[in-house]
Amino acid sequence: MRNKIGQLFFIGISGHSLTNDEKKFIVENNIGGVVLFSRNVSTVEQVHDLCTEIQALRHQMPDKAPLFIAIDMEGGRVARLRAPWTLWPPLKHLGDIDSPTLSFHFAHSMGLELRAVGINLDFAPCIDTYTNPKNTIIGDRAISTDPEMVAKHASALVRGYMKSGVIPCAKHYPGHGHTLVDSHDDLPVEDLDPQRMRDVELKPFARAFRSRVPMVMTGHLKFPQVDPEWPVTLSEIFLKKIARDEMRYKGLIITDDLDMKAMAIHYDAKKIPVRSLQAGADLLLYCNEPESPPKAFAEVEKGLRDQAIAASHVEDVHQRVLELKSEMLAHPDPGPLAEAIRIIGNPEHQRISQAMKNNQVPEGLVSSES
């Protein structure tokens, strides 16, 4: 069972290459995924080498499965990769232009640049509906203030990433567009009623689910009128009843970083990973605190021994993770470095980005349906 638990974990790493301790932890625990941040990125060659190094570990691991290598690349201010990678404008431009074909090509082009160096999962698109003009946390990261507009483009973005060979992850379920508090700092509490949530916040997620987005990330948010006890990440109502039962979502549910203060201030660190899995989360994300994944791993093991976590859930998630990796990561290693250099920041991607910045549709884009 220990090997199956490992596939449920995503961990951050410290630098431009893996330390011996990081390699040991990943291999010995059959860890499912790694997430990269700005601290892990310098040149194209370095990221290419790092992803090659990460994927090489699979040959020493029990499942021999590729690792998810994730990053936050939304466009605008949430972009871990800088030049020579194409610098994309924020998603608000896609809503202003309102061309699903452009949204498809935006995601497809960005995905090709990620995949060229071996990054296979993007924690994007951000499909929050921007309903509070004072919400600076989301702001121009949102496509629109109109949930129908967000939904339409969410579908195009999901298809664009998938066509590029990169797994998209829609966020922040069920919608972070109305909050004033940043969940990095504290737990946002929103007094939205269930009907309003279905009419606005959930619409883009419903569309993304119908577009078969393979992964969705929970927001660390609390909606007392829907679940008076638990925030979304720890809520059976949100993860099982609404996402699974009502919205028929079949993909993987990943938590946002479980060390964020929205969680850490209000809940016992030992109980958070266990409660997340009990509530219906599939994947546990730990980004920045090196000591957290080993501790969380031990708590999940204990939860299984104590039958606080259903072994059947862990076995089911393990199987679905391997199925997604088999489907999407058949060739997990980066391609040739020379090819990556040719793809990254190429003139066509720069042309699309510049047109977006000018709120224009570039000439000659082929419809995403063709």
C-alpha positions in Angstrom: 0.0 0.0 0.0 2.9 2.3 0.6 3.7 2.5 -3.1 0.1 3.3 -3.9 0.1 6.2 -1.3 3.2 7.7 -3.0 1.3 8.2 -6.3 -1.1 10.5 -4.5 1.7 13.0 -3.6 3.1 16.0 -5.4 6.1 17.7 -3.9 8.2 20.8 -4.5 12.0 20.7 -4.8 14.6 23.1 -3.7 16.8 24.1 -6.6 17.9 23.8 -10.2 18.7 20.0 -9.8 17.6 17.3 -7.4 19.4 16.8 -4.2 20.3 13.3 -3.1 17.7 13.5 -0.3 15.0 14.5 -2.8 15.9 11.6 -5.2 15.9 9.2 -2.3 12.5 10.4 -1.1 10.9 10.3 -4.5 12.2 6.8 -5.3 11.7 5.1 -2.0 8.1 6.4 -1.7 7.0 6.1 -5.4 6.1 9.8 -5.4 3.6 10.6 -8.2 4.6 14.2 -9.1 6.9 17.2 -8.7 5.9 20.8 -9.0 8.4 23.4 -10.3 8.6 27.1 -9.2 10.8 30.0 -10.2 13.5 28.7 -7.8 13.8 25.7 -10.0 14.1 27.5 -13.3 17.0 29.3 -15.1 17.8 28.4 -18.7 16.1 26.2 -21.2 19.0 23.7 -21.0 18.8 23.6 -17.2 15.0 23.0 -17.1 15.4 20.3 -19.9 18.1 18.6 -17.8 16.1 18.8 -14.6 13.0 17.2 -16.2 15.2 14.5 -17.7 16.7 13.9 -14.3 13.3 13.7 -12.6 11.9 11.3 -15.2 15.0 9.1 -15.0 14.0 8.2 -11.5 10.9 6.2 -12.7 13.2 3.3 -13.7 14.1 2.8 -10.1 10.5 3.1 -8.8 8.0 0.3 -8.1 5.4 1.4 -10.7 8.0 2.4 -13.3 5.4 5.1 -14.1 6.4 8.6 -15.4 6.2 11.4 -12.9 3.9 14.3 -13.3 6.1 17.4 -13.7 3.8 20.4 -13.0 4.2 24.2 -13.1 2.0 27.3 -12.7 1.9 28.9 -16.1 -1.3 30.9 -16.6 0.0 33.9 -18.5 0.3 37.4 -17.0 1.7 37.6 -13.5 1.4 33.9 -12.8 4.2 32.6 -15.0 7.2 30.7 -13.6 9.0 30.6 -17.0 10.3 33.9 -18.4 12.2 34.7 -21.6 13.2 33.0 -23.8 9.9 31.3 -23.2 7.1 33.3 -24.7 5.7 35.9 -22.3 1.9 35.6 -22.5 -0.5 38.2 -21.4 -3.1 37.5 -18.6 -6.3 35.6 -19.4 -8.5 38.8 -19.2 -7.3 39.5 -22.8 -8.9 36.3 -24.0 -12.3 37.4 -22.5 -11.9 40.9 -24.0 -11.1 39.5 -27.5 -13.7 36.7 -27.2 -12.3 34.2 -29.7 -12.4 30.6 -28.6 -10.1 29.8 -31.5 -7.5 32.2 -30.1 -8.0 30.7 -26.6 -7.3 27.2 -28.1 -4.1 28.4 -29.8 -2.9 30.3 -26.7 -3.1 27.1 -24.6 -1.8 24.9 -27.4 1.3 27.2 -28.0 2.0 27.5 -24.3 1.7 23.8 -23.9 4.1 23.0 -26.7 6.8 25.2 -25.0 6.2 23.4 -21.7 6.3 19.9 -23.2 9.5 20.7 -25.1 11.4 20.7 -21.9 9.5 17.9 -20.3 6.9 19.7 -18.2 3.7 17.7 -18.7 1.1 19.3 -16.4 0.1 22.9 -16.1 -1.8 24.1 -13.1 -4.0 26.1 -15.5 -6.4 27.3 -16.7 -7.7 29.6 -14.0 -11.4 29.5 -14.7 -12.7 31.7 -11.8 -15.4 34.1 -12.6 -14.3 37.6 -11.6 -17.3 38.9 -9.7 -15.7 41.3 -7.2 -13.7 44.3 -8.6 -11.9 44.5 -5.2 -10.5 41.0 -5.6 -6.9 41.6 -6.5 -5.9 38.0 -5.9 -7.6 37.0 -9.1 -8.1 40.2 -11.0 -6.8 39.9 -14.6 -6.1 36.2 -14.0 -9.8 35.7 -14.7 -11.2 35.5 -18.3 -14.3 37.5 -17.5 -17.0 38.7 -15.1 -19.5 36.7 -17.1 -19.6 32.9 -16.2 -20.9 32.0 -19.7 -17.9 33.7 -21.2 -15.5 32.0 -18.8 -17.2 28.6 -19.5 -16.9 29.0 -23.3 -13.2 29.8 -23.1 -12.5 27.2 -20.4 -13.5 24.5 -22.9 -11.2 25.9 -25.6 -8.3 26.2 -23.2 -8.7 22.6 -22.0 -8.7 21.4 -25.6 -5.6 23.4 -26.5 -3.5 22.1 -23.6 -4.6 18.5 -24.3 -3.7 18.8 -28.0 -0.2 20.0 -27.0 0.3 16.9 -24.9 0.2 18.8 -21.6 -2.4 17.9 -18.9 -4.5 20.9 -17.9 -5.7 21.4 -14.3 -8.7 23.8 -13.9 -8.6 25.9 -10.8 -9.7 27.1 -8.2 -12.8 24.9 -7.7 -15.6 26.0 -7.0 -14.5 29.6 -7.8 -12.1 32.1 -6.3 -13.5 35.1 -8.1 -15.4 36.9 -5.3 -12.9 36.6 -2.5 -10.9 39.5 -0.9 -8.7 37.3 1.3 -5.7 35.6 -0.3 -5.7 31.9 0.8 -1.9 32.1 1.0 -2.4 34.3 4.0 -5.7 33.2 5.6 -8.9 31.3 4.9 -11.4 33.2 2.7 -15.0 32.9 3.9 -17.7 33.7 1.4 -21.4 34.0 2.2 -22.7 32.9 -1.2 -25.8 30.8 -1.3 -25.9 27.5 -3.2 -28.1 28.7 -6.0 -25.9 31.7 -6.7 -22.9 29.4 -6.7 -24.5 27.1 -9.3 -25.5 30.0 -11.5 -22.1 31.8 -11.4 -19.1 30.1 -9.8 -19.7 26.6 -10.9 -20.7 27.2 -14.5 -17.1 27.3 -15.9 -16.2 24.1 -14.0 -19.3 22.3 -15.3 -18.1 23.2 -18.9 -14.5 22.1 -18.2 -15.8 18.9 -16.7 -17.8 18.2 -19.8 -14.7 18.9 -21.8 -13.1 16.1 -19.8 -10.4 18.2 -18.1 -8.3 15.5 -16.5 -7.6 17.4 -13.2 -9.2 20.1 -11.1 -7.6 22.0 -8.2 -9.5 22.8 -5.1 -9.5 26.4 -3.7 -8.9 26.8 0.0 -12.2 28.6 0.5 -15.1 28.3 2.9 -18.7 28.7 1.9 -20.8 28.4 5.1 -24.1 28.3 3.3 -23.0 25.2 1.4 -20.8 23.5 4.0 -20.9 25.2 7.5 -18.1 23.0 8.9 -15.4 22.5 6.3 -13.5 24.5 3.6 -13.7 23.1 0.1 -10.4 21.1 0.2 -11.7 19.2 3.3 -15.4 19.1 2.3 -17.2 15.9 1.3 -20.1 18.2 0.2 -18.0 20.0 -2.4 -15.8 17.1 -3.5 -18.1 14.1 -3.4 -21.7 15.4 -3.4 -21.3 18.4 -5.8 -18.2 17.6 -8.0 -18.7 13.8 -8.2 -22.4 13.1 -7.7 -24.1 16.3 -9.1 -21.5 17.4 -11.7 -20.4 13.9 -12.7 -16.8 14.8 -12.6 -14.6 11.7 -13.4 -11.1 13.2 -13.4 -8.6 13.7 -10.6 -9.1 16.2 -7.8 -5.9 17.8 -6.5 -5.7 20.1 -3.4 -4.0 23.4 -3.6 -0.8 23.6 -1.5 -1.7 22.1 1.9 0.9 24.3 3.6 -0.9 27.5 2.7 -2.0 29.6 5.7 -5.7 29.1 4.8 -5.0 25.5 6.0 -2.1 25.9 8.4 -3.6 28.5 10.6 -7.0 26.8 11.1 -6.3 23.1 11.0 -3.9 20.6 12.5 -1.1 19.8 9.9 -1.3 16.1 10.9 -5.0 15.9 10.2 -5.1 17.9 6.9 -3.9 15.2 4.5 -6.1 12.5 6.1 -9.2 14.7 6.1 -8.5 15.8 2.5 -8.6 12.1 1.4 -11.6 11.4 3.5 -13.4 14.3 1.9 -12.7 13.0 -1.6 -9.4 14.6 -2.7 -7.3 12.3 -4.9 -3.9 14.1 -4.9 -2.1 16.0 -2.1 0.1 19.0 -3.1 3.0 20.1 -0.9 5.0 22.9 -2.5 7.4 24.7 -0.3 8.2 23.0 3.1 10.6 20.1 2.6 9.6 18.5 6.0 5.9 18.4 5.1 5.7 15.6 2.6 7.4 12.9 4.8 5.2 13.9 7.8 2.0 13.9 5.6 3.0 10.5 4.1 3.3 9.1 7.6 -0.1 10.4 8.6 -1.7 8.9 5.5 -0.1 5.6 6.4 -1.4 5.8 9.9 -4.9 6.8 8.6 -5.0 3.7 6.5 -3.9 1.5 9.4 -6.5 3.0 11.6 -9.1 2.7 8.8 -9.7 6.5 8.9 -9.0 6.4 5.2 -10.6 3.8 3.0 -8.0 1.6 1.4 -10.3 1.3 -1.6 -10.1 5.1 -2.2 -6.2 4.9 -2.3 -6.3 1.9 -4.6 -8.8 3.6 -6.9 -6.8 6.8 -7.1 -3.6 4.9 -7.7 -5.2 3.1 -10.6 -6.7 6.3 -12.1 -3.3 8.1 -11.8 -1.6 5.3 -13.7 -4.3 5.3 -16.3 -3.9 9.0 -16.9 -0.1 8.7 -17.1 -0.4 5.8 -19.5 -2.8 7.8 -21.7 -1.0 11.2 -21.6 2.6 10.5 -20.8 3.5 7.7 -23.1 6.7 9.5 -24.0 7.6 11.3 -20.8 11.2 12.3 -21.5 12.0 15.7 -23.0 12.7 15.7 -26.7 16.1 16.8 -28.1 17.4 20.1 -26.6 17.8 21.6 -30.1 14.1 21.0 -30.8 13.1 22.6 -27.5 15.2 25.7 -28.4 13.4 25.9 -31.7 9.9 25.6 -30.2 10.4 27.9 -27.2 9.7 31.6 -28.0 9.3 30.9 -31.7 8.0 33.7 -34.0 4.5 32.2 -34.3 4.0 32.1 -30.6 5.4 35.6 -30.2 3.0 36.7 -32.9 0.0 35.2 -31.1 1.1 36.8 -27.8 1.6 40.2 -29.3 -1.8 40.1 -30.9 -3.4 39.2 -27.6 -1.7 42.1 -25.9 -3.2 44.4 -28.6 -6.6 42.7 -28.0 -6.6 41.4 -31.5 -7.0 38.0 -33.2 -3.9 37.1 -35.2 -4.5 36.6 -38.8 -4.7 33.1 -40.2 -5.5 31.1 -37.1 -7.0 27.7 -38.0 -10.2 26.9 -36.1 -9.7 24.7 -33.1 -12.5 22.4 -34.4 -10.6 21.6 -37.7 
